[in-house]
């Protein structure tokens, strides 16, 4: 016995329509998502939330990160340290002083500093010590272009 091709085609189209309707609702913005998108990003009264990561080629004996004369509390140990804070971007810039010392006889030291302020592009700078085992004391400045 042979079925009716038109009836089979209509049943197939109905099944596909039942699948398409829920799939079309997946990307439709909801009211709560629209409210979140309209909120200002990355700005508080105190400043901008910033995530900062220090990475090293060789684990330092001591490392200090200061901002405006205040030492920041670094989390982690070994080859990576992190700090989170809320700081004002004065002139769309952040400035830190990095001090690191390695054990004598350690090969030339390097610090990679990655700064990721909320709502701005992530930036990265590498700082090398002058000679193997020499301590490092550098001021690093990260700047962002003003939004037009």
Residue pairs with C-beta under 8 A, 6 or more apart in sequence:
29 37
41 118
41 119
42 48
42 49
42 117
42 118
42 119
42 120
43 119
44 86
46 86
46 88
47 86
47 87
47 88
47 89
48 86
48 87
48 88
48 89
48 117
48 118
48 119
48 120
49 84
49 85
49 86
49 117
49 118
50 84
50 85
50 86
50 87
50 94
50 115
50 116
50 117
50 118
51 82
51 84
51 115
51 116
52 65
52 82
52 83
52 84
52 85
52 96
52 113
52 114
52 115
52 116
53 80
53 81
53 82
53 112
53 113
53 114
53 116
54 63
54 65
54 74
54 80
54 81
54 82
54 98
54 111
54 112
54 113
55 79
55 80
55 111
55 112
55 114
56 63
56 79
56 80
56 100
56 109
56 110
56 111
56 112
57 79
57 107
57 109
57 110
58 79
58 102
58 106
58 107
58 109
59 77
59 78
59 79
60 100
60 101
60 102
60 109
61 101
61 102
61 103
62 99
62 100
62 101
63 74
63 81
63 98
63 99
63 100
63 101
63 111
64 71
64 97
64 98
64 99
64 100
65 71
65 72
65 74
65 81
65 83
65 96
65 97
65 98
65 99
66 72
66 96
66 97
66 99
67 85
67 87
67 94
67 95
67 96
67 97
72 83
72 85
73 83
74 81
74 82
74 83
75 81
75 82
75 83
76 82
87 94
89 117
89 120
89 144
91 143
92 143
92 144
92 145
92 146
93 141
93 142
93 143
93 144
94 115
94 117
94 141
94 142
95 139
95 140
95 141
95 142
96 113
96 139
96 140
97 137
97 138
97 139
97 140
98 111
98 113
98 127
98 136
98 137
98 138
98 139
98 140
99 135
99 136
99 137
100 109
100 111
100 129
100 135
100 136
101 135
101 136
102 109
102 129
102 133
102 135
103 133
104 133
105 132
105 133
106 132
106 133
107 132
107 133
108 128
108 129
108 131
108 132
108 134
109 128
109 129
109 132
109 133
109 134
109 136
110 126
110 127
110 128
110 129
111 126
111 127
111 136
112 124
112 125
112 126
113 124
113 125
113 126
113 127
113 140
114 122
114 123
114 124
115 122
115 123
115 124
115 142
116 122
116 123
117 144
120 144
121 144
123 142
123 144
125 140
125 142
127 136
127 138
127 140
128 136
129 135
129 136
